[in-house]
Amino acid sequence: MSEIHRRDALKLIGLMAAAPTFSFSCTTQEPSESDAASQVATQPAADYERQFFTDHEFETVRVLSDLVIPADERSGSATDAGVPRFMDFVMTDEQLGGREAMEQRQTAMRGGLAWLDYQCRERFDALFVDCTEAQRRELLDLIAWPEDAPPDMEAGVEFFNSFRDLTASGFFSSKMGMEDVQYQGNTYVEEWTGCPDAVHEHIGLEEA
């Protein structure tokens, strides 16, 4: 990392410390019902093109999100489900809390990604995407459990908590994520006869 890049990273990290994390509603104003309804993040359109992340940031998001939700025997990874595109969409959608909230999300996200690179550079002399799997996990182990994190990792803890939540939101709102949890939507039931006896027994209830 060159000195100019190092200074840029430190500046972003400083801004990140002053910015709220990137939840879906980072505004201090009371939203109207219509505003509140619009703050539900949805998947971007199929023809959506990246607008916020640089190439390097997008690759960092891809690597990090796949560490949060890797592929397994049940479904693909976060990237397979389109989570990086979803995150780029969330970063640029003013309907999620308004322009001020959008800019705060962008600052927190960009600063957090710069924080990862800075920490990896200091520890391993490499950017996050260029580190080994073991090195990446070594850093993430310091911020993944807030109660055990060192005090000087607080900024990283807040970033990773928000990133992890956003990864889960993107994955489980995708087609792949819905199939992963076998979500079938609302199902029409002709006649409701109550909970099956097996369910009553399982939760320790007896019929009156």
Buried (B, 14 or more C-beta within 10 A) or exposed (E): BEEEBBEEBEEBBEBBEEBBBBBBBBBEEEBEEEBEEBBEBEBBEEEBEBEBBEEEBBBBBBBBBBBBBEEEEEBBBBBBBBBBBBBBBBBBBEBBBBEEBBBBBBBBBBBBBBBBBBBBBEEBEBBBBBBEEEBBEBBBEBBBEEEEBEEEBEBBBBBBBBBBBBBBBBBBBBEBBBEBEEEEEEEEEEEEEEEEEEEEEEEEEEEE
